[in-house]
Amino acid sequence: MGISSLGVGSSILTQDVLDQLRKADEAKFVTPVELELANEGDKEDALKLIDATMTNLIDSINALKSATLFDERATTITGTSVAVTAAAGSDIQDFTLNVTTLATKQVEQSGSFAASTDSVAAVDGQINLNIDGQDFTIDYVAGTTLSELKDLINGVAGDKVDATVVQIGATDFRLFISSADTGTTQNITITDNTGALDARLTTGLTAIQTGVDAKFTFNGQAITRTSNNITDLVTGLDITLKEVGSSTVSVAQNRDNIIAKIDSFVEKYNSAITELNKMTKASTDSDERGIFSGESTIKNMKRVLQDMMAGIGGGVGYMTDYGFEIDKDGVMTIDKSIFNAKMDADPVNVEAFLVGGTFTNADLTTTAVTGAFNEIALIVEGYTAYDATLDQFKNSITEKISVLEDRKLSAVERLDARYEILKKQFAAYDLMISKFNSASSMFTEMANAQAASLN
């Protein structure tokens, strides 16, 4: 039978008393565990932020440690006659291109028809379309219209020609056939095998633009190509002739891209250090103290990141030689004037120092080096890689949260059991006190009655 009116008999052993006792016990046995849980939860959230900044950092390092970064090329063009793109690894060079003739398509025009729906054949037949030495057989039927013939040509020979009907005037419609490619080999002829096709489409076909080859000079050497897009002149270069005229082209290392990736590395490094400084800050003020101020794992990681720049370089130099500096607060900067000066003086050695290769020393001896950013990556990956330091630290927090949750559950269950017993004991005591009070009242009434009778 449940207890629903604790304290009714005595007004002493009430539910409020039990609640106050329970609250005191929870403050002693449960609240400390809840505070630890909240603290570990805060650590878990803070670690996610650190993990994100460290992931961004290693991504920026990976973008720098590959030698392909230094293979990327940029082109600078003086003049408007050409467009040039250079593939990675292309030879660094300067050259001139003087365009004298642009390659053109062959364009043929039929005779005039009154409408696009005019019939071009009285009976069934067949034509042969020849372009660039290739024959296409096209069948037509009686009543085929000019517009339908256009569709037939595109359906059969659309890879080599483009046919369209153009309205020149109110009653002047003509079939235009242009070659898909440019050059002198793109002559177009239509031969009527049956003899039933309107002559305006055969003998009446006239060239309004002749296909010609592109002509230009490369550093003064005369060159001819069938196309204005040229990929077979210099390995790795894609050249597009745009207009007649002369242009000077410079193919160089894409230094802007290298600088952009270095800027990204510096930014991501500083972001990681800023978070680590904030989270490991020591202070007597709890509002200022970092969540990991007492965690050696995170503090050691910050120290390693701040100190690593001084220890890398493969014995052939230091990061400071290339413009990298770290101040007393751990903030990194890059002096681009120093870096660019190094690149201007010896780009091969800069590449070797930063990403690995053969470094030529001042005495002309050579040293094989791993590359500064490969060394940095190895250090950072010691924390960010799968099952590395950060993963293990995260697992330790997860395990501690699990232990604390079990401890809290056990404490609550113990208190539940204890206060269920106390509630029953209070009820029993309350009943006893109630009986004592009833007996006392009875004796009091008897005594009062006796006294009254004596008077």
TAHU-V756601 format. One record per residue. N is the residue number from 1. RES is the residue in three letters. SS is DSSP state (H for helix, E for strand, L for the rest). PHI is phi in whole degrees, 0 to 359 (NA if undefined). OMEGA is omega in degrees with one decimal (NA if undefined). Layout:
BEGIN
n: <N & N>
res: <RES & RES>
ss: <SS & SS>
phi: <PHI & PHI>
omega: <OMEGA & OMEGA>
END
This chain:
BEGIN
n: <1 & 2 & 3 & 4 & 5 & 6 & 7 & 8 & 9 & 10 & 11 & 12 & 13 & 14 & 15 & 16 & 17 & 18 & 19 & 20 & 21 & 22 & 23 & 24 & 25 & 26 & 27 & 28 & 29 & 30 & 31 & 32 & 33 & 34 & 35 & 36 & 37 & 38 & 39 & 40 & 41 & 42 & 43 & 44 & 45 & 46 & 47 & 48 & 49 & 50 & 51 & 52 & 53 & 54 & 55 & 56 & 57 & 58 & 59 & 60 & 61 & 62 & 63 & 64 & 65 & 66 & 67 & 68 & 69 & 70 & 71 & 72 & 73 & 74 & 75 & 76 & 77 & 78 & 79 & 80 & 81 & 82 & 83 & 84 & 85 & 86 & 87 & 88 & 89 & 90 & 91 & 92 & 93 & 94 & 95 & 96 & 97 & 98 & 99 & 100 & 101 & 102 & 103 & 104 & 105 & 106 & 107 & 108 & 109 & 110 & 111 & 112 & 113 & 114 & 115 & 116 & 117 & 118 & 119 & 120 & 121 & 122 & 123 & 124 & 125 & 126 & 127 & 128 & 129 & 130 & 131 & 132 & 133 & 134 & 135 & 136 & 137 & 138 & 139 & 140 & 141 & 142 & 143 & 144 & 145 & 146 & 147 & 148 & 149 & 150 & 151 & 152 & 153 & 154 & 155 & 156 & 157 & 158 & 159 & 160 & 161 & 162 & 163 & 164 & 165 & 166 & 167 & 168 & 169 & 170 & 171 & 172 & 173 & 174 & 175 & 176 & 177 & 178 & 179 & 180 & 181 & 182 & 183 & 184 & 185 & 186 & 187 & 188 & 189 & 190 & 191 & 192 & 193 & 194 & 195 & 196 & 197 & 198 & 199 & 200 & 201 & 202 & 203 & 204 & 205 & 206 & 207 & 208 & 209 & 210 & 211 & 212 & 213 & 214 & 215 & 216 & 217 & 218 & 219 & 220 & 221 & 222 & 223 & 224 & 225 & 226 & 227 & 228 & 229 & 230 & 231 & 232 & 233 & 234 & 235 & 236 & 237 & 238 & 239 & 240 & 241 & 242 & 243 & 244 & 245 & 246 & 247 & 248 & 249 & 250 & 251 & 252 & 253 & 254 & 255 & 256 & 257 & 258 & 259 & 260 & 261 & 262 & 263 & 264 & 265 & 266 & 267 & 268 & 269 & 270 & 271 & 272 & 273 & 274 & 275 & 276 & 277 & 278 & 279 & 280 & 281 & 282 & 283 & 284 & 285 & 286 & 287 & 288 & 289 & 290 & 291 & 292 & 293 & 294 & 295 & 296 & 297 & 298 & 299 & 300 & 301 & 302 & 303 & 304 & 305 & 306 & 307 & 308 & 309 & 310 & 311 & 312 & 313 & 314 & 315 & 316 & 317 & 318 & 319 & 320 & 321 & 322 & 323 & 324 & 325 & 326 & 327 & 328 & 329 & 330 & 331 & 332 & 333 & 334 & 335 & 336 & 337 & 338 & 339 & 340 & 341 & 342 & 343 & 344 & 345 & 346 & 347 & 348 & 349 & 350 & 351 & 352 & 353 & 354 & 355 & 356 & 357 & 358 & 359 & 360 & 361 & 362 & 363 & 364 & 365 & 366 & 367 & 368 & 369 & 370 & 371 & 372 & 373 & 374 & 375 & 376 & 377 & 378 & 379 & 380 & 381 & 382 & 383 & 384 & 385 & 386 & 387 & 388 & 389 & 390 & 391 & 392 & 393 & 394 & 395 & 396 & 397 & 398 & 399 & 400 & 401 & 402 & 403 & 404 & 405 & 406 & 407 & 408 & 409 & 410 & 411 & 412 & 413 & 414 & 415 & 416 & 417 & 418 & 419 & 420 & 421 & 422 & 423 & 424 & 425 & 426 & 427 & 428 & 429 & 430 & 431 & 432 & 433 & 434 & 435 & 436 & 437 & 438 & 439 & 440 & 441 & 442 & 443 & 444 & 445 & 446 & 447 & 448 & 449 & 450 & 451 & 452 & 453 & 454 & 455>
res: <MET & GLY & ILE & SER & SER & LEU & GLY & VAL & GLY & SER & SER & ILE & LEU & THR & GLN & ASP & VAL & LEU & ASP & GLN & LEU & ARG & LYS & ALA & ASP & GLU & ALA & LYS & PHE & VAL & THR & PRO & VAL & GLU & LEU & GLU & LEU & ALA & ASN & GLU & GLY & ASP & LYS & GLU & ASP & ALA & LEU & LYS & LEU & ILE & ASP & ALA & THR & MET & THR & ASN & LEU & ILE & ASP & SER & ILE & ASN & ALA & LEU & LYS & SER & ALA & THR & LEU & PHE & ASP & GLU & ARG & ALA & THR & THR & ILE & THR & GLY & THR & SER & VAL & ALA & VAL & THR & ALA & ALA & ALA & GLY & SER & ASP & ILE & GLN & ASP & PHE & THR & LEU & ASN & VAL & THR & THR & LEU & ALA & THR & LYS & GLN & VAL & GLU & GLN & SER & GLY & SER & PHE & ALA & ALA & SER & THR & ASP & SER & VAL & ALA & ALA & VAL & ASP & GLY & GLN & ILE & ASN & LEU & ASN & ILE & ASP & GLY & GLN & ASP & PHE & THR & ILE & ASP & TYR & VAL & ALA & GLY & THR & THR & LEU & SER & GLU & LEU & LYS & ASP & LEU & ILE & ASN & GLY & VAL & ALA & GLY & ASP & LYS & VAL & ASP & ALA & THR & VAL & VAL & GLN & ILE & GLY & ALA & THR & ASP & PHE & ARG & LEU & PHE & ILE & SER & SER & ALA & ASP & THR & GLY & THR & THR & GLN & ASN & ILE & THR & ILE & THR & ASP & ASN & THR & GLY & ALA & LEU & ASP & ALA & ARG & LEU & THR & THR & GLY & LEU & THR & ALA & ILE & GLN & THR & GLY & VAL & ASP & ALA & LYS & PHE & THR & PHE & ASN & GLY & GLN & ALA & ILE & THR & ARG & THR & SER & ASN & ASN & ILE & THR & ASP & LEU & VAL & THR & GLY & LEU & ASP & ILE & THR & LEU & LYS & GLU & VAL & GLY & SER & SER & THR & VAL & SER & VAL & ALA & GLN & ASN & ARG & ASP & ASN & ILE & ILE & ALA & LYS & ILE & ASP & SER & PHE & VAL & GLU & LYS & TYR & ASN & SER & ALA & ILE & THR & GLU & LEU & ASN & LYS & MET & THR & LYS & ALA & SER & THR & ASP & SER & ASP & GLU & ARG & GLY & ILE & PHE & SER & GLY & GLU & SER & THR & ILE & LYS & ASN & MET & LYS & ARG & VAL & LEU & GLN & ASP & MET & MET & ALA & GLY & ILE & GLY & GLY & GLY & VAL & GLY & TYR & MET & THR & ASP & TYR & GLY & PHE & GLU & ILE & ASP & LYS & ASP & GLY & VAL & MET & THR & ILE & ASP & LYS & SER & ILE & PHE & ASN & ALA & LYS & MET & ASP & ALA & ASP & PRO & VAL & ASN & VAL & GLU & ALA & PHE & LEU & VAL & GLY & GLY & THR & PHE & THR & ASN & ALA & ASP & LEU & THR & THR & THR & ALA & VAL & THR & GLY & ALA & PHE & ASN & GLU & ILE & ALA & LEU & ILE & VAL & GLU & GLY & TYR & THR & ALA & TYR & ASP & ALA & THR & LEU & ASP & GLN & PHE & LYS & ASN & SER & ILE & THR & GLU & LYS & ILE & SER & VAL & LEU & GLU & ASP & ARG & LYS & LEU & SER & ALA & VAL & GLU & ARG & LEU & ASP & ALA & ARG & TYR & GLU & ILE & LEU & LYS & LYS & GLN & PHE & ALA & ALA & TYR & ASP & LEU & MET & ILE & SER & LYS & PHE & ASN & SER & ALA & SER & SER & MET & PHE & THR & GLU & MET & ALA & ASN & ALA & GLN & ALA & ALA & SER & LEU & ASN>
ss: <L & L & L & L & L & L & L & L & L & L & L & L & L & L & H & H & H & H & H & H & H & H & H & H & H & H & H & H & H & L & H & H & H & H & H & H & H & H & H & H & H & H & H & H & H & H & H & H & H & H & H & H & H & H & H & H & H & H & H & H & H & H & H & H & H & L & L & H & H & H & H & L & E & E & E & E & E & E & L & L & L & E & E & E & E & E & L & L & L & L & L & L & E & E & E & E & E & E & E & E & E & L & L & L & E & E & E & E & E & L & L & L & E & L & L & L & L & L & E & L & E & L & L & L & E & E & E & E & E & E & E & L & L & E & E & E & E & E & E & E & L & L & L & L & E & H & H & H & H & H & H & H & H & H & H & H & H & L & L & L & E & E & E & E & E & E & E & E & E & L & L & E & E & E & E & E & E & E & E & E & E & E & L & L & L & L & L & E & E & E & E & E & L & L & L & L & E & L & H & H & H & L & L & L & L & E & E & E & E & L & L & L & L & E & E & E & E & E & L & L & E & E & E & E & E & L & L & L & E & E & L & L & L & L & L & L & E & E & E & E & E & L & L & L & E & E & E & E & E & E & E & E & E & L & H & H & H & H & H & H & H & H & H & H & H & H & H & H & H & H & H & H & H & H & H & H & H & H & H & L & L & L & L & L & L & L & L & L & L & L & L & L & L & L & L & H & H & H & H & H & H & H & H & H & H & H & H & H & H & H & H & L & L & L & L & L & L & L & H & H & H & H & L & E & E & E & L & L & L & L & L & E & E & E & L & H & H & H & H & H & H & H & H & H & H & H & H & H & H & H & H & H & H & H & H & L & E & E & E & E & L & L & L & L & L & E & E & E & E & L & L & H & H & H & H & H & H & H & H & H & H & H & H & H & L & L & L & L & H & H & H & H & H & H & H & H & H & H & H & H & H & H & H & H & H & H & H & H & H & H & H & H & H & H & H & H & H & H & H & H & H & H & H & H & H & H & H & H & H & H & H & H & H & H & H & H & H & H & H & H & H & H & H & H & H & H & H & H & H & H & H & H & H & H & L>
phi: <NA & 289 & 260 & 245 & 223 & 299 & 93 & 295 & 284 & 244 & 61 & 245 & 274 & 264 & 296 & 300 & 297 & 298 & 298 & 294 & 295 & 298 & 298 & 294 & 290 & 296 & 298 & 274 & 250 & 256 & 304 & 301 & 290 & 296 & 294 & 296 & 298 & 297 & 294 & 292 & 296 & 297 & 296 & 298 & 294 & 295 & 293 & 299 & 293 & 298 & 300 & 294 & 293 & 289 & 295 & 299 & 295 & 294 & 296 & 291 & 290 & 299 & 290 & 258 & 277 & 271 & 294 & 297 & 301 & 278 & 274 & 294 & 238 & 233 & 245 & 241 & 238 & 256 & 118 & 239 & 279 & 219 & 235 & 224 & 241 & 239 & 285 & 303 & 84 & 298 & 296 & 282 & 195 & 235 & 203 & 245 & 234 & 245 & 273 & 253 & 216 & 270 & 292 & 233 & 274 & 276 & 233 & 248 & 232 & 279 & 289 & 274 & 240 & 289 & 205 & 289 & 265 & 297 & 287 & 248 & 208 & 271 & 225 & 294 & 193 & 208 & 239 & 241 & 254 & 243 & 213 & 53 & 79 & 251 & 261 & 232 & 265 & 233 & 269 & 228 & 237 & 301 & 90 & 304 & 271 & 301 & 295 & 292 & 296 & 303 & 295 & 297 & 297 & 295 & 293 & 267 & 241 & 299 & 287 & 249 & 223 & 231 & 257 & 209 & 260 & 243 & 271 & 279 & 213 & 302 & 233 & 228 & 245 & 224 & 270 & 250 & 236 & 241 & 287 & 289 & 251 & 253 & 118 & 287 & 270 & 267 & 300 & 243 & 227 & 239 & 245 & 273 & 289 & 261 & 88 & 254 & 277 & 303 & 297 & 296 & 257 & 239 & 292 & 274 & 282 & 233 & 276 & 258 & 211 & 264 & 290 & 231 & 277 & 282 & 229 & 202 & 242 & 246 & 51 & 91 & 275 & 290 & 229 & 232 & 219 & 282 & 237 & 277 & 257 & 237 & 240 & 247 & 271 & 232 & 305 & 90 & 256 & 249 & 249 & 241 & 280 & 251 & 199 & 292 & 147 & 249 & 223 & 252 & 242 & 240 & 255 & 224 & 298 & 281 & 291 & 301 & 292 & 297 & 299 & 299 & 287 & 293 & 301 & 296 & 299 & 299 & 297 & 291 & 297 & 295 & 297 & 295 & 295 & 301 & 295 & 293 & 299 & 293 & 276 & 249 & 297 & 267 & 195 & 283 & 273 & 299 & 289 & 262 & 292 & 288 & 299 & 250 & 298 & 251 & 259 & 295 & 299 & 287 & 295 & 294 & 298 & 300 & 296 & 296 & 297 & 288 & 268 & 295 & 296 & 281 & 254 & 254 & 139 & 65 & 80 & 244 & 161 & 228 & 299 & 297 & 296 & 251 & 100 & 274 & 222 & 233 & 276 & 296 & 270 & 88 & 279 & 264 & 226 & 232 & 271 & 290 & 294 & 293 & 298 & 295 & 296 & 295 & 295 & 295 & 285 & 200 & 297 & 294 & 292 & 298 & 299 & 298 & 295 & 278 & 240 & 107 & 143 & 260 & 260 & 268 & 282 & 299 & 272 & 74 & 285 & 239 & 226 & 279 & 239 & 287 & 107 & 303 & 286 & 290 & 294 & 298 & 300 & 298 & 293 & 293 & 294 & 298 & 253 & 264 & 295 & 302 & 63 & 275 & 304 & 294 & 297 & 294 & 294 & 298 & 296 & 294 & 293 & 300 & 294 & 294 & 299 & 297 & 297 & 295 & 297 & 295 & 296 & 297 & 300 & 296 & 297 & 295 & 296 & 298 & 293 & 301 & 294 & 298 & 279 & 291 & 293 & 299 & 297 & 293 & 296 & 299 & 295 & 295 & 297 & 297 & 294 & 297 & 298 & 298 & 296 & 300 & 295 & 295 & 297 & 298 & 295 & 295 & 296 & 297 & 295 & 295 & 296 & 295 & 294 & 298 & 297 & 293 & 293 & 288 & 278>
omega: <-176.9 & 178.9 & -173.9 & -175.8 & -178.7 & 177.1 & -178.6 & -175.9 & -172.8 & -173.3 & 179.7 & -177.3 & -174.9 & 176.4 & 177.9 & 177.7 & 178.0 & -179.4 & 179.2 & 177.0 & 179.6 & 180.0 & 178.9 & 179.1 & 177.5 & 177.4 & -177.9 & -170.6 & -174.9 & -175.6 & 178.1 & 179.3 & 178.3 & 177.7 & 176.6 & 178.4 & 179.2 & 179.9 & 178.6 & 175.3 & 176.5 & 177.8 & -179.7 & 178.7 & -179.6 & -179.7 & 176.6 & 178.8 & 177.1 & -179.8 & 179.7 & -179.7 & 179.1 & 175.9 & 176.5 & -179.8 & -177.8 & 176.5 & -179.9 & 177.7 & 179.0 & 178.5 & -177.9 & -170.1 & -179.2 & 179.1 & -179.7 & 176.9 & -177.8 & 176.2 & -177.7 & -174.4 & 174.6 & 178.7 & 174.1 & -174.5 & 172.7 & -173.6 & -175.6 & -173.8 & -177.0 & 168.1 & -175.8 & 169.6 & -176.4 & 178.4 & 177.5 & 178.6 & 177.9 & 178.7 & 174.5 & -172.4 & 172.3 & 178.2 & 177.5 & 175.1 & 178.9 & -176.9 & 178.1 & 179.1 & 174.2 & 176.2 & -179.7 & 175.6 & 170.3 & 179.3 & 179.7 & -178.7 & 178.1 & 171.3 & -174.4 & 174.1 & -177.6 & -179.8 & 178.9 & -179.8 & 177.3 & 176.4 & 179.8 & -179.5 & 179.5 & 179.6 & 177.1 & 179.7 & -174.8 & 175.3 & 174.2 & 176.4 & -179.2 & 175.3 & 177.3 & 177.8 & -178.0 & -178.5 & 174.7 & 178.9 & -175.7 & 179.2 & 174.2 & -179.6 & 178.9 & 179.5 & 176.8 & -179.1 & 177.6 & -179.8 & 179.0 & 177.1 & 176.1 & 179.7 & 178.4 & 179.5 & -179.3 & -179.4 & -176.7 & -171.8 & -174.9 & 178.0 & -175.5 & -178.9 & 174.6 & -179.1 & 178.1 & 175.9 & -177.8 & 176.0 & -180.0 & -180.0 & -175.8 & 179.5 & -178.1 & 179.1 & -177.5 & 175.9 & 175.5 & 176.5 & 179.2 & 178.9 & 177.2 & -178.7 & 179.0 & 174.6 & -174.7 & -177.2 & -172.0 & 178.0 & -178.1 & 173.8 & 174.4 & 178.6 & 179.7 & -177.8 & -176.1 & -179.3 & -176.8 & -177.2 & 178.5 & -175.9 & 178.4 & -179.9 & -180.0 & 178.2 & 178.9 & 179.2 & -178.5 & 179.8 & 174.7 & 171.6 & -178.5 & 176.1 & 178.2 & 178.4 & 173.3 & 176.9 & -179.3 & 174.7 & 175.2 & -173.4 & 177.2 & -179.4 & -178.5 & -178.3 & 174.6 & 176.7 & -179.8 & -175.8 & 173.9 & 174.9 & -169.9 & -179.8 & -175.3 & -179.1 & 178.0 & -177.6 & 176.7 & -178.4 & 174.6 & -173.0 & 174.5 & 176.1 & -173.9 & -178.4 & 177.3 & -179.9 & -176.2 & 177.8 & 174.0 & -175.7 & 175.6 & 176.1 & -176.0 & 174.0 & -178.1 & -175.4 & 179.4 & 179.6 & 177.2 & 179.6 & -179.3 & 180.0 & 174.2 & 176.7 & 179.3 & 177.8 & -179.8 & 180.0 & -177.5 & 176.5 & -178.5 & 177.2 & 179.0 & -179.4 & 178.7 & 178.6 & -179.3 & 177.0 & -178.2 & -173.9 & 178.3 & -177.4 & 177.3 & 179.9 & 174.4 & 177.8 & -176.6 & 179.2 & -179.3 & -175.2 & -179.4 & -178.0 & -179.2 & -178.4 & 179.8 & -177.0 & -176.6 & -178.0 & -178.1 & 179.2 & 178.0 & 179.0 & 177.9 & -179.2 & 179.1 & 179.9 & -179.1 & -175.3 & -169.8 & -175.6 & -177.8 & -172.6 & -176.8 & 179.3 & 175.8 & 178.4 & -179.0 & 179.2 & -179.5 & 179.1 & 178.8 & 178.9 & -175.9 & 173.4 & 179.8 & 178.8 & 174.1 & -177.2 & -174.2 & 178.5 & 178.9 & -178.5 & -177.3 & 171.9 & 175.6 & 176.1 & -173.4 & 177.4 & 176.9 & -178.9 & -179.1 & 177.8 & 177.5 & 179.2 & 179.2 & -175.2 & -175.7 & -177.7 & -179.9 & 178.5 & 177.4 & 178.7 & -179.8 & -178.1 & -173.0 & -174.0 & 176.2 & -179.3 & -179.2 & -178.1 & 179.2 & -178.0 & -177.3 & -179.6 & 178.0 & 169.7 & -177.9 & 178.4 & 175.9 & -177.2 & -179.8 & -177.0 & -175.8 & -176.6 & 171.4 & 176.0 & 178.9 & -179.4 & -179.6 & 179.5 & -176.6 & 179.8 & 173.6 & 177.0 & -170.5 & -176.4 & 179.3 & 178.6 & 175.6 & -170.2 & -177.1 & 177.0 & -180.0 & 178.6 & 177.3 & 179.0 & 179.9 & 177.3 & 179.1 & 179.4 & -179.9 & 177.4 & 179.5 & 178.5 & -179.3 & 178.0 & 176.3 & -179.6 & 178.9 & -179.7 & 179.5 & -179.8 & 179.3 & 179.8 & 178.2 & 179.6 & 177.3 & -179.1 & -178.2 & -174.8 & 170.5 & 176.9 & -179.6 & -179.5 & 177.8 & 178.4 & 179.0 & -179.5 & 179.3 & 179.2 & -179.3 & 178.8 & 179.3 & -180.0 & 179.1 & 178.7 & 178.1 & 179.9 & 178.9 & 179.1 & -179.9 & 179.5 & -179.8 & 179.9 & 178.9 & 180.0 & 179.3 & 179.2 & -179.8 & 178.8 & 178.0 & -179.4 & -179.1 & 179.7 & 179.7 & 178.7 & NA>
END
